[in-house]
Amino acid sequence: MSFVSAAVMRSLEEAAFQRGVAAERLMDLAGKGIAGRLACQFPKPGHAVAYIGKGNNGGDALVALRHLRLAGWSISVRSAFPASELGELPARKLDELAIEPNAPVPASGAPLLLLDGLLGIGARGPLRDPLARLAEEMATLWSHHGATVAAMDLPSGMDPDTGDGDGPTADLTLTVGVPKRGLATPAGVLRSGRIVLVPLHDLPVPAPGDLEFFCPDTSPPLLPPRPHEFHKGNAGRVGLLAGSPGMTGAAVLAATAAVKAGAGLVTLHVEPGFLSSLAAPMPPEVMVRPSDDPVSDASDASHDALVIGPGTGNCGEHWRRSLLEKLASCNLPAVLDADALNLIATKGRHDLLGPHHLITPHPGEFRRLAPDLEPDRRVAAVSAFVTRHPCTLLLKGARSLVGANGFTTRFNPTGHAGMASGGQGDVLAGVAGALLAQGLSTVDAGSLAAWLCGRAGERALTDGPICPASSTLTRLGAAMRDWQTRSR
């Protein structure tokens, strides 16, 4: 599903109204969908507070509040205006709740969830009182009392097209019906947090654009149930060229990720000095094969896909020469990550990047690969890079992007700032390699790997705000189930 402008969103709503869909029905569907998504994000009920202005965004929050109450949450409402000044639908939804607005927010040990429904996509310019006072209250509860802010459709005050504007910063944004373009801009990414799509099937599907929101509701079933006669040979064979003396953890993380993402057989090919320097235990499911020429061994073995580069910075010169030679002749699907990309950039061998390659640079590695492309204009940079080179690019960052020539660039909405730690890229590479080995295209493997790793990191938030790579690994199975059941 493509990102849309505010004008296109209004045209989609108008088309629904012309078909006889009532505005109140859309509000009821939106609020119920928002509550369902929030229940998936917060399995333990707490106290939810709707912060509302006069408009229908506040109505969405009030409907969501009603459904959260049915799910065991305690609720309250903070309204910027008297009930008599609310719009017709928000006023009706407030009456249905049958609670008195503007009671003090309770201080308790339960999760505190703030629903930001102050302003919707029709608002422009800075927040003014009394909305600004409630926005400041939300910010204080967020920064000093551990509250979570969930924005209804957009964070209040955000321009739906540019992402600019001042207002509350959300931990997650529940974008209703169709994702808004401003959420994908650099400014929008900073304020929107995790982004969750709330489908509205009564709305028409927007025309294709240049940026696609990637999630289970908008994508084909990339993780179908396995037939009962399935065996490990059907699940794909992954060969890894990862790790080196002093950097063995990368190999452990990538190999473990490949196993947990469903690869049938995982083999790590390493130089002879690797085993003596192994600082962390390798999963028992992984075969480790030392040799004098691990690159040739991996390329010539009967693997379905390769993962090349995590933690290989201390490999010898022979390993590097061999890799450049094999990249020129081996046509196996492969994930190229980390030091493999640095080697290509240093040697200026961009000609080695082929259509069977999924490359996964972080912003620093991408700058080395394409120093002339502006890193702040990420969508344009991805498009320009894949026009030059026939590979698939997964550009990591606060919101990862996946692009390939001839495909619409995909935007990954999962993950959070607590995942900013070493090893997450190794996990991503291993997951992507397993998906390639199971037959997914480079575009689908990169998109799904980014979504799964981000979702696994979100699930780890139940343990606290920081998610190391090892925690991402432990939640991969649950993230795969979330994709299959469309429960995020």
N, C-alpha and C positions, 0 to 999 in steps of 0.2 A: 504494500500500500504506500502510495506516494505522500510526501509532505505537501501541505497545501497552504496557500495564503488565506488571510482572513476573508478576502472577497470570495474566493472559491468556496470556503466553508459556508458562508452565508448563502451562496447559490445552491449548495447541496441541501441545506435546511429548507430553502424556499421550494426546491423541487419536491422534497418530502411533504411539505404542507400542501402543495398543489395536488398531490396524490391522495390527500385526505388524512394524512398523519397529523395528529394534534400535537401542539407544542407541549402540553402536559404529559402526553405519552412519552415523548422523547426525554423529558425531565425525569419521569419515573424510571424509565429504562436506564438512563445515565446514572441516577443515584443508586439504583440497585446494583448495577455493574460496578460502580466505584466501591460500594460496600463489599462486594464479593472479592474484588481484587485486594482490598485492604485486609480482609480476613485471611487471605493467603500470605500476605506480607507479615501479619501480626497474629500468629496463632493463639496467643494468650490475650484474652480480653482485658481492657483497662478502662480508661476514661477518655472519651472523645468529645472535643469541643468544636462546634461549627462557628467559624468567624465569617459573618455575612454582611454584605452591603444591601443595596436595593434590588439588584438584578437577579437574573436566572442562575448565575453561578452559585449564588447563595442558596437558591432553591435546590440545585443538585446536591449541595452539601447537606441540606436539611433532609432530603430523601435518604441520602446515605446514612445519616444519623439514625433515622428510624430503623433501618435494616441492621445497623450495628447494635442498637438496643435489643433487637430480637435475638442477636447472636451473643448476648451476655454483657455487652458494654454498658457502663453508665455514661450518661450524656449530659451536655449543657450547651447553651447557645450564647454567643457574644455578638450582639447586633450593633452596627454603627448607627442605626436609625430606629426611631419608634416603629412599631408594627404598622401603624397607619400610613407610613411613608414607603413601605415596601411595595414592590411590584405585585401584581395580582397573584401570580403563581407562587412566588416565595411566601407571600402572606398566607396563602392557603396551606402551604406545606408546614409553616410554623404553627398554624392552628391544629393541624393533624397531630403534631408532636405533643400538644397539650402540656407544654412546660413554659415557665416564665423565663424570658431571656435575661441575660446580663447578671446572672448569679455569679459570685466569685468562682474562679477556677480552683477546684480542690487540690490541696497538696497531699499527695499520697505516694506510696511506693509502687503503685500500679503504673503500667505504661500510659503515658500521656500523649494523645494524638490530637493534633490541631489541624482541622480541615480549613484550608485557606480558600474561602469563597467570597472574598471581598469584592473582586472585580473580575470581569470576563474579557473576551476578545474585543469587545467594542470600546474598551477604555483606552485612552491615550494620555500621556503626560504623567508627571509625578503624583503620588498619592497626597491628598490633602485631608485635613481633619474633617470629620471624625475618623475616616478610614486610616489615616496615618497613625493615630493613637493606638488603634487596635493592631496595626501592623507592628508597631513598636512593642506592644505587649507580647505578641507572638515571638518576636525576636528575643525578648528577654527570657521567656519560658524556654525557648530553644537553646540559648547560650548558657543559661544559669541553672536550669531545672531539668535538663535532659529530655525535653519534649521533642517529638518528631512532627515535622510539618509536612502535610500532604496537600498539594495544590490541586484544586479542581480545574482541570483542563489546562490552565496555565498559571504560573505564579502571578499573583495580583500585581498589576502595574507593568507586566512584560508586554512589549510590543509583539503581537503575534507573527509579524513578518520579519522583524529584525532581531528580536530577542533583547533589545535595549530597554532601559527603564529601571526605576528604583522600586523596591518593595521587598517583601519577605523572600528569603532563600528557602527553597523546598528541599527536603530530603528525598521526596519522590513526587512526581507529577503524574496525575492520572488524566491523560489526554483523551478526550471524549470523541468517539466517532472516527475521527481522522486526525493524524498528527499534524501539528501546526509548524510552519516553517521556522518560526523564531526559536523553537526548542533545539534546532540543530545548528544554530549559529554559535560562534564562540561565546558571545555574551549569554545566550540562552542556556548553553551547557553549564555555565558557571552557577546558574540559579535554579536549574530544574531538577538536579539530583537524578535518581533513578527514574526512568520514564516507563510508564505502564499504559498500554493502549486499552481503552474500554470500548469494545465494538458496539456500534449501534446499527443493527441490521436493517432498520427502517430507512437509513440514509443511503443514497446512491453511492456507488464506488467511484472515487475520483479518477480522472484521466491520468495515465502514466506521466511521471515527471522525471527530474534528474536525480532524485534522492528517494530511496525506498526505506521504509521503516520495517526492520526485520524482526519478526516475532512469530510464535506458533499460529496465531489467528490469521496471519496474512501470508503464510508460506505453506508449501506442500508438506505432507507427512514424511519428514526426512529420517525419522526413527521408527519405522513400522515394526510391529511385533515380529519376532523371529519364528519361522516355521518350526514345528516340533522335531523335524528330522535334521535341524541345523547342527553343524559341528564346527570345530575350531578352524578347519580349512576354509569354511565358508566365511568366517569372520575376518579374514585378512591377515597377512603376514607383514609386520612392520620391522624394518631395519633401521637402527639408530646409529648415527655417527655423532656421539655426544660425549662430553666430559673429557678431561685431561688432568694431569697431575695438578693438585691444588684447586681443581674446579669440578670435583666429582659429584657434588650435590646436584648440579644441573642434569647430569645423566640419570641420577636416581629419580628426580622429579619428572623428567620427560618420559622415562620408561614406565614409571608407576602410572602416569596419566594415560599412556597408551593402553596399558592393561585395563584400567578402570573405564576407559571409553569404549571397550568392547573388542579390541584387537584379539584375534585368535592366537597368534604367536608373535612374541616380541623378542628381538635379538639385538643386543648391543655389541657393536664392533669397535674395538679399542686397540690402542697400541700396547705392547707388552708391559710398559711401566704403569699402566692404569691400575691394575689390581692391587699392587703393593701400596698405592696411595689412596685407595678407596676409604673415605672417612665415614661413609654412611652405608648401612646395609642395603643391598639391591633386593628388590622384591623377588621371592623365590620363583615366581612365574617367568622371570626374565632370564633368557640365556645370554651369557657373556662370552664373547669369542675374541680373545686377543690374537693379534697377528702382526707381522711386520708391515703389512699393507692393508689396513682395515678398510680403507676407502674402496679399493678394488674388490675385496671380499664382499662388502655390502652391496656394491653395484652389480656383482656377478651372481649373487645368491638369488634364490627364488622368492624374493620379497614382492609384495604388491605395492608398497610405498616406502619411502625413506623419510627420515627426519634428520636433518643435517645442520649442525652448528651450535646447539646449546652447550656452553662451557668448553668449547674446543680451542680457546685462546692460547693454551700452552702446548698444543700439539706441535710436533716437529715440522721442519721445512719439507721433508719428504711427504708428509700428510697433506700439506698445503698444495704442493705441486700435483700430487695425485688427484686431489679434489678438483682442481681446475681442469685437468685432463678428462676426468670422468664426467664432469658436468657438460663437457662438450659432446660426449658420445652416449651417455646413459639417458634413456627416455622414460624411466620410471617416474610416476608421480612422486613429488618430493616437496616437503616443507623445508624452506631455507630460512634459517633464523640466526640471529646473533652474530657469532664470529664468522660464519659462512658469508653473511652479507657484508661484514666489514672487509673480508678478503676480496670479495668481488669489487667493492668500492675502491679499495686501495690499489688493486691491480687494474682498475678501469675495464673490467671484463663484463660489462653489462650485456654484451652480446651472448653471454651464456644463459641469460634468463629466457626460458621457453614457456610455451603454453601449459606444460605439465608441472610447472613450478608454482607453489604458493609461497610468497615471501611475507615475513611477519616482522617488519622493523618497528622499533619504538621511534619516537620523534628524532632522537639523536642519530640513530642509524639511518633513518630516512634522509636526514640532512646530508649525511656522507654520500648516500647514493644519488641524491638529486639536490645539490647545493643551490641551484638556481630557482627552485620552486619555493614559494612562500609558505612556511609551515603554519602560519595563522589562517591561511585560506585552504583549509584541509580538503574540502570537497573538490575544489578546483585543482589542487595539487594531485589528488588521487587520479582524477580524470586525465590530467596532463601526463602523468607517469605511465599509466596503462595504455595511453595512446602511443607512447614511444616504445614500450616494451611489451611483449606478448604474454607476460606472466599475470597471475592474479596477485593483487596487493592487499594485504591486511595491515592497515596502518593503525597501530595501537595508540592509545591515548585515553583521555577522559571519556570519550565516546569513540570506540573503534569504528573504522570504515573499511569496507571491503569493495574492491573494484576490479574490473577486468574489461578489456576492450570489447565493446558490443553488449555490455551488460549495464543496467542501471546501478549506480553506486548504492551500497547497502549501509544502513546506519544501525549499529548495535545499541540497544537501550539498557542493557543490564550492566551490573557492576557498581562499585562505589569507591570513594577515596580511601577507605580502609584497606583496600587491596594494593596500595602503593608500596610494594615491598619486593625484594629480590626473589626470583624464582617463579613468579607468576607467568612470565613469558615462556619458561621451560615447560610448565604445565600446559599452556595453550598449544605449544608446538606438538607435544605428545598427543593431545586430544585430536588436533587437526590431522596428524599422521594416521591415527587409528581410523578416523572417518574416511580419509583418502583410501586406505587399504580396504575398507568395506565397500568401496565403489562410488562414493560421492564425488562429484566434480570438485575442482579446486575452489570454485566460488561458493558452492554449498558447504564444503568442508570448513572453509575459513569462516563463513558466516555462522554456522552452527557451533563451531568450537568457541568463537567469541561469546556467543549467547550463553552457552552452557557454563563456561568458566565464570562469566559475570553472575549468572544466576546462582551458581554454587557459592560464590562470595557473598551474595545477598543472604543466602540461607545461613551462612556462618555468623550473621549479625546477631543471632540469638545468643551467641557466646560473648558478644562484646563488639565494640566499634572497629577493632583491628582484625584483619583477616590475612594471616600469612599464607604462603602458597600451600603449605601442608594442610591447612584448613580447607582451602579450595578443593584439594584432592578428596578429602573425606566426604564432601557434599556433592561430588559429581554424579553419583547414582541418583540422588534425589532430584538434581537438576534435570537429568535425562527424563525422569518420570514427569516432572513439571512440563517439559516440552510435549511429551506424549499425550498428557491429559489437558493441555492448554490451561493450566491452572496458575499462570502468572500473567 
